[in-house]
Amino acid sequence: MIFRQEVDMPIFYEGVVVGRRRIDLLVENNIPVELKALATLENEHLAQAINNLETHRFAIGLLINFGAKNLQFRRVINNKIDT
């Protein structure tokens, strides 16, 4: 399995690079993983993971929280593209 940490990715808008964003982990070059260390995951963290998918046109991703009493994780799906 191939993965990269702290991957700096361009942000495109209408085909033009408008900024950059760092992804915590990128697995097999097509599954971004957003890592958190919080007491609990909130809707804003899920929104950030979904935004990463949409911004970089990934179909699926993972949101993982190591800070809660038990490991929390969510599979995140980009509904704006076909999987």
mmCIF file as gemmi writes it, N, C-alpha and C atoms, coordinates in Angstrom:
data_model
loop_
_atom_site.group_PDB
_atom_site.id
_atom_site.type_symbol
_atom_site.label_atom_id
_atom_site.label_alt_id
_atom_site.label_comp_id
_atom_site.label_asym_id
_atom_site.label_entity_id
_atom_site.label_seq_id
_atom_site.pdbx_PDB_ins_code
_atom_site.Cartn_x
_atom_site.Cartn_y
_atom_site.Cartn_z
_atom_site.occupancy
_atom_site.B_iso_or_equiv
_atom_site.pdbx_formal_charge
_atom_site.auth_seq_id
_atom_site.auth_asym_id
_atom_site.pdbx_PDB_model_num
ATOM 1 N N . MET Axp A 1 ? 0.841 -1.181 0 1 0 ? 1 A 1
ATOM 2 C CA . MET Axp A 1 ? 0 0 0 1 0 ? 1 A 1
ATOM 3 C C . MET Axp A 1 ? 0.885 1.242 0 1 0 ? 1 A 1
ATOM 4 N N . ILE Axp A 2 ? 0.553 2.176 -0.852 1 0 ? 2 A 1
ATOM 5 C CA . ILE Axp A 2 ? 1.308 3.415 -0.967 1 0 ? 2 A 1
ATOM 6 C C . ILE Axp A 2 ? 0.534 4.531 -0.268 1 0 ? 2 A 1
ATOM 7 N N . PHE Axp A 3 ? 1.224 5.286 0.592 1 0 ? 3 A 1
ATOM 8 C CA . PHE Axp A 3 ? 0.597 6.457 1.194 1 0 ? 3 A 1
ATOM 9 C C . PHE Axp A 3 ? 1.648 7.54 1.382 1 0 ? 3 A 1
ATOM 10 N N . ARG Axp A 4 ? 1.153 8.78 1.383 1 0 ? 4 A 1
ATOM 11 C CA . ARG Axp A 4 ? 2.019 9.933 1.602 1 0 ? 4 A 1
ATOM 12 C C . ARG Axp A 4 ? 1.431 10.79 2.703 1 0 ? 4 A 1
ATOM 13 N N . GLN Axp A 5 ? 2.295 11.429 3.486 1 0 ? 5 A 1
ATOM 14 C CA . GLN Axp A 5 ? 1.863 12.289 4.582 1 0 ? 5 A 1
ATOM 15 C C . GLN Axp A 5 ? 2.001 13.755 4.201 1 0 ? 5 A 1
ATOM 16 N N . GLU Axp A 6 ? 1.107 14.593 4.763 1 0 ? 6 A 1
ATOM 17 C CA . GLU Axp A 6 ? 1.17 16.04 4.571 1 0 ? 6 A 1
ATOM 18 C C . GLU Axp A 6 ? 1.362 16.407 3.101 1 0 ? 6 A 1
ATOM 19 N N . VAL Axp A 7 ? 0.425 15.972 2.278 1 0 ? 7 A 1
ATOM 20 C CA . VAL Axp A 7 ? 0.513 16.178 0.83 1 0 ? 7 A 1
ATOM 21 C C . VAL Axp A 7 ? -0.026 17.566 0.475 1 0 ? 7 A 1
ATOM 22 N N . ASP Axp A 8 ? 0.802 18.376 -0.139 1 0 ? 8 A 1
ATOM 23 C CA . ASP Axp A 8 ? 0.414 19.712 -0.568 1 0 ? 8 A 1
ATOM 24 C C . ASP Axp A 8 ? -0.284 19.598 -1.922 1 0 ? 8 A 1
ATOM 25 N N . MET Axp A 9 ? -1.556 19.985 -1.976 1 0 ? 9 A 1
ATOM 26 C CA . MET Axp A 9 ? -2.37 19.809 -3.183 1 0 ? 9 A 1
ATOM 27 C C . MET Axp A 9 ? -2.865 21.165 -3.691 1 0 ? 9 A 1
ATOM 28 N N . PRO Axp A 10 ? -2.891 21.351 -5.022 1 0 ? 10 A 1
ATOM 29 C CA . PRO Axp A 10 ? -3.454 22.59 -5.566 1 0 ? 10 A 1
ATOM 30 C C . PRO Axp A 10 ? -4.979 22.591 -5.454 1 0 ? 10 A 1
ATOM 31 N N . ILE Axp A 11 ? -5.544 23.777 -5.323 1 0 ? 11 A 1
ATOM 32 C CA . ILE Axp A 11 ? -6.998 23.958 -5.316 1 0 ? 11 A 1
ATOM 33 C C . ILE Axp A 11 ? -7.369 24.621 -6.635 1 0 ? 11 A 1
ATOM 34 N N . PHE Axp A 12 ? -8.28 23.983 -7.371 1 0 ? 12 A 1
ATOM 35 C CA . PHE Axp A 12 ? -8.702 24.496 -8.67 1 0 ? 12 A 1
ATOM 36 C C . PHE Axp A 12 ? -10.096 25.103 -8.59 1 0 ? 12 A 1
ATOM 37 N N . TYR Axp A 13 ? -10.291 26.176 -9.335 1 0 ? 13 A 1
ATOM 38 C CA . TYR Axp A 13 ? -11.626 26.75 -9.53 1 0 ? 13 A 1
ATOM 39 C C . TYR Axp A 13 ? -11.737 27.079 -11.002 1 0 ? 13 A 1
ATOM 40 N N . GLU Axp A 14 ? -12.674 26.425 -11.676 1 0 ? 14 A 1
ATOM 41 C CA . GLU Axp A 14 ? -12.873 26.592 -13.111 1 0 ? 14 A 1
ATOM 42 C C . GLU Axp A 14 ? -11.563 26.4 -13.871 1 0 ? 14 A 1
ATOM 43 N N . GLY Axp A 15 ? -10.797 25.377 -13.468 1 0 ? 15 A 1
ATOM 44 C CA . GLY Axp A 15 ? -9.577 25.023 -14.17 1 0 ? 15 A 1
ATOM 45 C C . GLY Axp A 15 ? -8.353 25.852 -13.832 1 0 ? 15 A 1
ATOM 46 N N . VAL Axp A 16 ? -8.475 26.804 -12.913 1 0 ? 16 A 1
ATOM 47 C CA . VAL Axp A 16 ? -7.361 27.669 -12.539 1 0 ? 16 A 1
ATOM 48 C C . VAL Axp A 16 ? -6.965 27.381 -11.09 1 0 ? 16 A 1
ATOM 49 N N . VAL Axp A 17 ? -5.663 27.292 -10.827 1 0 ? 17 A 1
ATOM 50 C CA . VAL Axp A 17 ? -5.196 27.094 -9.454 1 0 ? 17 A 1
ATOM 51 C C . VAL Axp A 17 ? -5.408 28.391 -8.678 1 0 ? 17 A 1
ATOM 52 N N . VAL Axp A 18 ? -6.177 28.303 -7.587 1 0 ? 18 A 1
ATOM 53 C CA . VAL Axp A 18 ? -6.491 29.481 -6.779 1 0 ? 18 A 1
ATOM 54 C C . VAL Axp A 18 ? -5.889 29.409 -5.384 1 0 ? 18 A 1
ATOM 55 N N . GLY Axp A 19 ? -5.228 28.317 -5.079 1 0 ? 19 A 1
ATOM 56 C CA . GLY Axp A 19 ? -4.609 28.175 -3.767 1 0 ? 19 A 1
ATOM 57 C C . GLY Axp A 19 ? -4.059 26.772 -3.594 1 0 ? 19 A 1
ATOM 58 N N . ARG Axp A 20 ? -3.672 26.474 -2.36 1 0 ? 20 A 1
ATOM 59 C CA . ARG Axp A 20 ? -3.132 25.16 -2.042 1 0 ? 20 A 1
ATOM 60 C C . ARG Axp A 20 ? -3.693 24.741 -0.681 1 0 ? 20 A 1
ATOM 61 N N . ARG Axp A 21 ? -3.781 23.438 -0.476 1 0 ? 21 A 1
ATOM 62 C CA . ARG Axp A 21 ? -4.249 22.894 0.794 1 0 ? 21 A 1
ATOM 63 C C . ARG Axp A 21 ? -3.49 21.607 1.067 1 0 ? 21 A 1
ATOM 64 N N . ARG Axp A 22 ? -3.187 21.377 2.324 1 0 ? 22 A 1
ATOM 65 C CA . ARG Axp A 22 ? -2.447 20.182 2.721 1 0 ? 22 A 1
ATOM 66 C C . ARG Axp A 22 ? -3.42 19.109 3.2 1 0 ? 22 A 1
ATOM 67 N N . ILE Axp A 23 ? -3.229 17.899 2.705 1 0 ? 23 A 1
ATOM 68 C CA . ILE Axp A 23 ? -4.024 16.739 3.115 1 0 ? 23 A 1
ATOM 69 C C . ILE Axp A 23 ? -3.168 15.914 4.07 1 0 ? 23 A 1
ATOM 70 N N . ASP Axp A 24 ? -3.741 15.489 5.201 1 0 ? 24 A 1
ATOM 71 C CA . ASP Axp A 24 ? -2.982 14.759 6.219 1 0 ? 24 A 1
ATOM 72 C C . ASP Axp A 24 ? -2.332 13.499 5.653 1 0 ? 24 A 1
ATOM 73 N N . LEU Axp A 25 ? -3.128 12.645 5.042 1 0 ? 25 A 1
ATOM 74 C CA . LEU Axp A 25 ? -2.628 11.42 4.417 1 0 ? 25 A 1
ATOM 75 C C . LEU Axp A 25 ? -3.32 11.224 3.078 1 0 ? 25 A 1
ATOM 76 N N . LEU Axp A 26 ? -2.599 10.697 2.117 1 0 ? 26 A 1
ATOM 77 C CA . LEU Axp A 26 ? -3.184 10.347 0.83 1 0 ? 26 A 1
ATOM 78 C C . LEU Axp A 26 ? -2.811 8.898 0.551 1 0 ? 26 A 1
ATOM 79 N N . VAL Axp A 27 ? -3.821 8.031 0.506 1 0 ? 27 A 1
ATOM 80 C CA . VAL Axp A 27 ? -3.615 6.595 0.33 1 0 ? 27 A 1
ATOM 81 C C . VAL Axp A 27 ? -3.855 6.229 -1.132 1 0 ? 27 A 1
ATOM 82 N N . GLU Axp A 28 ? -2.909 5.495 -1.703 1 0 ? 28 A 1
ATOM 83 C CA . GLU Axp A 28 ? -2.995 5.031 -3.096 1 0 ? 28 A 1
ATOM 84 C C . GLU Axp A 28 ? -3.299 6.173 -4.071 1 0 ? 28 A 1
ATOM 85 N N . ASN Axp A 29 ? -2.88 7.376 -3.735 1 0 ? 29 A 1
ATOM 86 C CA . ASN Axp A 29 ? -3.052 8.573 -4.558 1 0 ? 29 A 1
ATOM 87 C C . ASN Axp A 29 ? -4.495 8.934 -4.871 1 0 ? 29 A 1
ATOM 88 N N . ASN Axp A 30 ? -5.476 8.332 -4.177 1 0 ? 30 A 1
ATOM 89 C CA . ASN Axp A 30 ? -6.87 8.721 -4.451 1 0 ? 30 A 1
ATOM 90 C C . ASN Axp A 30 ? -7.806 8.631 -3.254 1 0 ? 30 A 1
ATOM 91 N N . ILE Axp A 31 ? -7.289 8.383 -2.053 1 0 ? 31 A 1
ATOM 92 C CA . ILE Axp A 31 ? -8.143 8.371 -0.858 1 0 ? 31 A 1
ATOM 93 C C . ILE Axp A 31 ? -7.518 9.291 0.188 1 0 ? 31 A 1
ATOM 94 N N . PRO Axp A 32 ? -8.06 10.498 0.348 1 0 ? 32 A 1
ATOM 95 C CA . PRO Axp A 32 ? -7.539 11.402 1.366 1 0 ? 32 A 1
ATOM 96 C C . PRO Axp A 32 ? -8.043 10.985 2.75 1 0 ? 32 A 1
ATOM 97 N N . VAL Axp A 33 ? -7.165 11.131 3.744 1 0 ? 33 A 1
ATOM 98 C CA . VAL Axp A 33 ? -7.514 10.808 5.125 1 0 ? 33 A 1
ATOM 99 C C . VAL Axp A 33 ? -7.286 12.057 5.959 1 0 ? 33 A 1
ATOM 100 N N . GLU Axp A 34 ? -8.348 12.51 6.623 1 0 ? 34 A 1
ATOM 101 C CA . GLU Axp A 34 ? -8.289 13.674 7.499 1 0 ? 34 A 1
ATOM 102 C C . GLU Axp A 34 ? -8.167 13.16 8.933 1 0 ? 34 A 1
ATOM 103 N N . LEU Axp A 35 ? -7.095 13.531 9.623 1 0 ? 35 A 1
ATOM 104 C CA . LEU Axp A 35 ? -6.841 13.065 10.985 1 0 ? 35 A 1
ATOM 105 C C . LEU Axp A 35 ? -7.172 14.155 11.994 1 0 ? 35 A 1
ATOM 106 N N . LYS Axp A 36 ? -7.812 13.755 13.091 1 0 ? 36 A 1
ATOM 107 C CA . LYS Axp A 36 ? -8.171 14.669 14.168 1 0 ? 36 A 1
ATOM 108 C C . LYS Axp A 36 ? -7.768 14.058 15.502 1 0 ? 36 A 1
ATOM 109 N N . ALA Axp A 37 ? -7.607 14.91 16.513 1 0 ? 37 A 1
ATOM 110 C CA . ALA Axp A 37 ? -7.355 14.473 17.886 1 0 ? 37 A 1
ATOM 111 C C . ALA Axp A 37 ? -8.223 15.34 18.799 1 0 ? 37 A 1
ATOM 112 N N . LEU Axp A 38 ? -9.522 15.058 18.8 1 0 ? 38 A 1
ATOM 113 C CA . LEU Axp A 38 ? -10.52 15.869 19.492 1 0 ? 38 A 1
ATOM 114 C C . LEU Axp A 38 ? -11.351 15.009 20.431 1 0 ? 38 A 1
ATOM 115 N N . ALA Axp A 39 ? -12.024 15.642 21.381 1 0 ? 39 A 1
ATOM 116 C CA . ALA Axp A 39 ? -12.903 14.9 22.288 1 0 ? 39 A 1
ATOM 117 C C . ALA Axp A 39 ? -14.016 14.209 21.514 1 0 ? 39 A 1
ATOM 118 N N . THR Axp A 40 ? -14.529 14.871 20.489 1 0 ? 40 A 1
ATOM 119 C CA . THR Axp A 40 ? -15.562 14.271 19.638 1 0 ? 40 A 1
ATOM 120 C C . THR Axp A 40 ? -15.577 14.965 18.285 1 0 ? 40 A 1
ATOM 121 N N . LEU Axp A 41 ? -15.988 14.253 17.262 1 0 ? 41 A 1
ATOM 122 C CA . LEU Axp A 41 ? -16.126 14.841 15.931 1 0 ? 41 A 1
ATOM 123 C C . LEU Axp A 41 ? -17.398 15.672 15.878 1 0 ? 41 A 1
ATOM 124 N N . GLU Axp A 42 ? -17.308 16.815 15.253 1 0 ? 42 A 1
ATOM 125 C CA . GLU Axp A 42 ? -18.452 17.707 15.074 1 0 ? 42 A 1
ATOM 126 C C . GLU Axp A 42 ? -18.774 17.808 13.588 1 0 ? 42 A 1
ATOM 127 N N . ASN Axp A 43 ? -19.927 18.398 13.274 1 0 ? 43 A 1
ATOM 128 C CA . ASN Axp A 43 ? -20.347 18.563 11.883 1 0 ? 43 A 1
ATOM 129 C C . ASN Axp A 43 ? -19.338 19.376 11.073 1 0 ? 43 A 1
ATOM 130 N N . GLU Axp A 44 ? -18.667 20.334 11.704 1 0 ? 44 A 1
ATOM 131 C CA . GLU Axp A 44 ? -17.687 21.15 10.978 1 0 ? 44 A 1
ATOM 132 C C . GLU Axp A 44 ? -16.497 20.318 10.503 1 0 ? 44 A 1
ATOM 133 N N . HIS Axp A 45 ? -16.139 19.282 11.232 1 0 ? 45 A 1
ATOM 134 C CA . HIS Axp A 45 ? -15.035 18.406 10.818 1 0 ? 45 A 1
ATOM 135 C C . HIS Axp A 45 ? -15.454 17.545 9.624 1 0 ? 45 A 1
ATOM 136 N N . LEU Axp A 46 ? -16.693 17.083 9.643 1 0 ? 46 A 1
ATOM 137 C CA . LEU Axp A 46 ? -17.228 16.339 8.512 1 0 ? 46 A 1
ATOM 138 C C . LEU Axp A 46 ? -17.307 17.245 7.277 1 0 ? 46 A 1
ATOM 139 N N . ALA Axp A 47 ? -17.739 18.478 7.475 1 0 ? 47 A 1
ATOM 140 C CA . ALA Axp A 47 ? -17.824 19.441 6.369 1 0 ? 47 A 1
ATOM 141 C C . ALA Axp A 47 ? -16.441 19.701 5.774 1 0 ? 47 A 1
ATOM 142 N N . GLN Axp A 48 ? -15.406 19.782 6.608 1 0 ? 48 A 1
ATOM 143 C CA . GLN Axp A 48 ? -14.044 19.989 6.119 1 0 ? 48 A 1
ATOM 144 C C . GLN Axp A 48 ? -13.593 18.802 5.27 1 0 ? 48 A 1
ATOM 145 N N . ALA Axp A 49 ? -13.896 17.587 5.706 1 0 ? 49 A 1
ATOM 146 C CA . ALA Axp A 49 ? -13.513 16.389 4.953 1 0 ? 49 A 1
ATOM 147 C C . ALA Axp A 49 ? -14.239 16.343 3.607 1 0 ? 49 A 1
ATOM 148 N N . ILE Axp A 50 ? -15.528 16.68 3.606 1 0 ? 50 A 1
ATOM 149 C CA . ILE Axp A 50 ? -16.298 16.704 2.361 1 0 ? 50 A 1
ATOM 150 C C . ILE Axp A 50 ? -15.751 17.778 1.426 1 0 ? 50 A 1
ATOM 151 N N . ASN Axp A 51 ? -15.405 18.935 1.979 1 0 ? 51 A 1
ATOM 152 C CA . ASN Axp A 51 ? -14.842 20.012 1.176 1 0 ? 51 A 1
ATOM 153 C C . ASN Axp A 51 ? -13.533 19.584 0.524 1 0 ? 51 A 1
ATOM 154 N N . ASN Axp A 52 ? -12.699 18.837 1.252 1 0 ? 52 A 1
ATOM 155 C CA . ASN Axp A 52 ? -11.454 18.328 0.669 1 0 ? 52 A 1
ATOM 156 C C . ASN Axp A 52 ? -11.741 17.424 -0.522 1 0 ? 52 A 1
ATOM 157 N N . LEU Axp A 53 ? -12.746 16.57 -0.395 1 0 ? 53 A 1
ATOM 158 C CA . LEU Axp A 53 ? -13.105 15.685 -1.507 1 0 ? 53 A 1
ATOM 159 C C . LEU Axp A 53 ? -13.536 16.491 -2.725 1 0 ? 53 A 1
ATOM 160 N N . GLU Axp A 54 ? -14.422 17.442 -2.508 1 0 ? 54 A 1
ATOM 161 C CA . GLU Axp A 54 ? -14.958 18.236 -3.609 1 0 ? 54 A 1
ATOM 162 C C . GLU Axp A 54 ? -13.888 19.107 -4.252 1 0 ? 54 A 1
ATOM 163 N N . THR Axp A 55 ? -13.039 19.724 -3.438 1 0 ? 55 A 1
ATOM 164 C CA . THR Axp A 55 ? -12.003 20.619 -3.941 1 0 ? 55 A 1
ATOM 165 C C . THR Axp A 55 ? -11.002 19.894 -4.828 1 0 ? 55 A 1
ATOM 166 N N . HIS Axp A 56 ? -10.668 18.659 -4.451 1 0 ? 56 A 1
ATOM 167 C CA . HIS Axp A 56 ? -9.646 17.907 -5.174 1 0 ? 56 A 1
ATOM 168 C C . HIS Axp A 56 ? -10.222 16.796 -6.035 1 0 ? 56 A 1
ATOM 169 N N . ARG Axp A 57 ? -11.555 16.731 -6.112 1 0 ? 57 A 1
ATOM 170 C CA . ARG Axp A 57 ? -12.272 15.764 -6.96 1 0 ? 57 A 1
ATOM 171 C C . ARG Axp A 57 ? -11.959 14.305 -6.622 1 0 ? 57 A 1
ATOM 172 N N . PHE Axp A 58 ? -11.89 14.011 -5.317 1 0 ? 58 A 1
ATOM 173 C CA . PHE Axp A 58 ? -11.769 12.627 -4.865 1 0 ? 58 A 1
ATOM 174 C C . PHE Axp A 58 ? -13.167 12.065 -4.667 1 0 ? 58 A 1
ATOM 175 N N . ALA Axp A 59 ? -13.356 10.783 -4.921 1 0 ? 59 A 1
ATOM 176 C CA . ALA Axp A 59 ? -14.672 10.149 -4.772 1 0 ? 59 A 1
ATOM 177 C C . ALA Axp A 59 ? -14.981 9.798 -3.317 1 0 ? 59 A 1
ATOM 178 N N . ILE Axp A 60 ? -13.992 9.255 -2.602 1 0 ? 60 A 1
ATOM 179 C CA . ILE Axp A 60 ? -14.205 8.859 -1.206 1 0 ? 60 A 1
ATOM 180 C C . ILE Axp A 60 ? -13.013 9.284 -0.357 1 0 ? 60 A 1
ATOM 181 N N . GLY Axp A 61 ? -13.233 9.349 0.945 1 0 ? 61 A 1
ATOM 182 C CA . GLY Axp A 61 ? -12.167 9.681 1.879 1 0 ? 61 A 1
ATOM 183 C C . GLY Axp A 61 ? -12.512 9.158 3.262 1 0 ? 61 A 1
ATOM 184 N N . LEU Axp A 62 ? -11.611 9.375 4.194 1 0 ? 62 A 1
ATOM 185 C CA . LEU Axp A 62 ? -11.822 8.951 5.577 1 0 ? 62 A 1
ATOM 186 C C . LEU Axp A 62 ? -11.577 10.122 6.513 1 0 ? 62 A 1
ATOM 187 N N . LEU Axp A 63 ? -12.374 10.175 7.572 1 0 ? 63 A 1
ATOM 188 C CA . LEU Axp A 63 ? -12.21 11.127 8.657 1 0 ? 63 A 1
ATOM 189 C C . LEU Axp A 63 ? -11.995 10.295 9.91 1 0 ? 63 A 1
ATOM 190 N N . ILE Axp A 64 ? -10.826 10.429 10.542 1 0 ? 64 A 1
ATOM 191 C CA . ILE Axp A 64 ? -10.477 9.593 11.692 1 0 ? 64 A 1
ATOM 192 C C . ILE Axp A 64 ? -10.12 10.492 12.874 1 0 ? 64 A 1
ATOM 193 N N . ASN Axp A 65 ? -10.714 10.187 14.041 1 0 ? 65 A 1
ATOM 194 C CA . ASN Axp A 65 ? -10.461 10.941 15.261 1 0 ? 65 A 1
ATOM 195 C C . ASN Axp A 65 ? -9.846 10.017 16.313 1 0 ? 65 A 1
ATOM 196 N N . PHE Axp A 66 ? -8.61 10.348 16.713 1 0 ? 66 A 1
ATOM 197 C CA . PHE Axp A 66 ? -7.904 9.564 17.716 1 0 ? 66 A 1
ATOM 198 C C . PHE Axp A 66 ? -8.05 10.13 19.122 1 0 ? 66 A 1
ATOM 199 N N . GLY Axp A 67 ? -8.687 11.288 19.259 1 0 ? 67 A 1
ATOM 200 C CA . GLY Axp A 67 ? -8.733 11.966 20.553 1 0 ? 67 A 1
ATOM 201 C C . GLY Axp A 67 ? -9.878 11.555 21.459 1 0 ? 67 A 1
ATOM 202 N N . ALA Axp A 68 ? -10.883 10.887 20.939 1 0 ? 68 A 1
ATOM 203 C CA . ALA Axp A 68 ? -12.036 10.478 21.749 1 0 ? 68 A 1
ATOM 204 C C . ALA Axp A 68 ? -11.679 9.247 22.584 1 0 ? 68 A 1
ATOM 205 N N . LYS Axp A 69 ? -12.546 8.925 23.511 1 0 ? 69 A 1
ATOM 206 C CA . LYS Axp A 69 ? -12.326 7.744 24.356 1 0 ? 69 A 1
ATOM 207 C C . LYS Axp A 69 ? -12.177 6.488 23.499 1 0 ? 69 A 1
ATOM 208 N N . ASN Axp A 70 ? -12.995 6.385 22.47 1 0 ? 70 A 1
ATOM 209 C CA . ASN Axp A 70 ? -12.909 5.305 21.486 1 0 ? 70 A 1
ATOM 210 C C . ASN Axp A 70 ? -12.606 5.912 20.122 1 0 ? 70 A 1
ATOM 211 N N . LEU Axp A 71 ? -11.933 5.157 19.29 1 0 ? 71 A 1
ATOM 212 C CA . LEU Axp A 71 ? -11.623 5.62 17.945 1 0 ? 71 A 1
ATOM 213 C C . LEU Axp A 71 ? -12.911 5.95 17.194 1 0 ? 71 A 1
ATOM 214 N N . GLN Axp A 72 ? -12.958 7.127 16.592 1 0 ? 72 A 1
ATOM 215 C CA . GLN Axp A 72 ? -14.105 7.529 15.78 1 0 ? 72 A 1
ATOM 216 C C . GLN Axp A 72 ? -13.642 7.628 14.336 1 0 ? 72 A 1
ATOM 217 N N . PHE Axp A 73 ? -14.471 7.146 13.426 1 0 ? 73 A 1
ATOM 218 C CA . PHE Axp A 73 ? -14.126 7.254 12.014 1 0 ? 73 A 1
ATOM 219 C C . PHE Axp A 73 ? -15.395 7.33 11.184 1 0 ? 73 A 1
ATOM 220 N N . ARG Axp A 74 ? -15.268 7.991 10.055 1 0 ? 74 A 1
ATOM 221 C CA . ARG Axp A 74 ? -16.372 8.134 9.106 1 0 ? 74 A 1
ATOM 222 C C . ARG Axp A 74 ? -15.828 7.969 7.708 1 0 ? 74 A 1
ATOM 223 N N . ARG Axp A 75 ? -16.544 7.219 6.896 1 0 ? 75 A 1
ATOM 224 C CA . ARG Axp A 75 ? -16.255 7.177 5.465 1 0 ? 75 A 1
ATOM 225 C C . ARG Axp A 75 ? -17 8.356 4.862 1 0 ? 75 A 1
ATOM 226 N N . VAL Axp A 76 ? -16.319 9.134 4.056 1 0 ? 76 A 1
ATOM 227 C CA . VAL Axp A 76 ? -16.897 10.338 3.477 1 0 ? 76 A 1
ATOM 228 C C . VAL Axp A 76 ? -16.989 10.134 1.963 1 0 ? 76 A 1
ATOM 229 N N . ILE Axp A 77 ? -18.134 10.517 1.395 1 0 ? 77 A 1
ATOM 230 C CA . ILE Axp A 77 ? -18.392 10.321 -0.03 1 0 ? 77 A 1
ATOM 231 C C . ILE Axp A 77 ? -18.657 11.663 -0.685 1 0 ? 77 A 1
ATOM 232 N N . ASN Axp A 78 ? -18.052 11.87 -1.842 1 0 ? 78 A 1
ATOM 233 C CA . ASN Axp A 78 ? -18.294 13.064 -2.634 1 0 ? 78 A 1
ATOM 234 C C . ASN Axp A 78 ? -19.494 12.79 -3.539 1 0 ? 78 A 1
ATOM 235 N N . ASN Axp A 79 ? -20.613 13.388 -3.227 1 0 ? 79 A 1
ATOM 236 C CA . ASN Axp A 79 ? -21.849 13.181 -4.006 1 0 ? 79 A 1
ATOM 237 C C . ASN Axp A 79 ? -21.847 13.969 -5.319 1 0 ? 79 A 1
ATOM 238 N N . LYS Axp A 80 ? -20.854 14.793 -5.542 1 0 ? 80 A 1
ATOM 239 C CA . LYS Axp A 80 ? -20.821 15.621 -6.743 1 0 ? 80 A 1
ATOM 240 C C . LYS Axp A 80 ? -20.146 14.93 -7.929 1 0 ? 80 A 1
ATOM 241 N N . ILE Axp A 81 ? -19.58 13.742 -7.688 1 0 ? 81 A 1
ATOM 242 C CA . ILE Axp A 81 ? -19.002 12.967 -8.796 1 0 ? 81 A 1
ATOM 243 C C . ILE Axp A 81 ? -19.487 11.539 -8.703 1 0 ? 81 A 1
ATOM 244 N N . ASP Axp A 82 ? -19.467 10.834 -9.831 1 0 ? 82 A 1
ATOM 245 C CA . ASP Axp A 82 ? -19.88 9.433 -9.852 1 0 ? 82 A 1
ATOM 246 C C . ASP Axp A 82 ? -18.775 8.559 -9.297 1 0 ? 82 A 1
ATOM 247 N N . THR Axp A 83 ? -19.154 7.583 -8.448 1 0 ? 83 A 1
ATOM 248 C CA . THR Axp A 83 ? -18.156 6.654 -7.891 1 0 ? 83 A 1
ATOM 249 C C . THR Axp A 83 ? -18.172 5.349 -8.63 1 0 ? 83 A 1
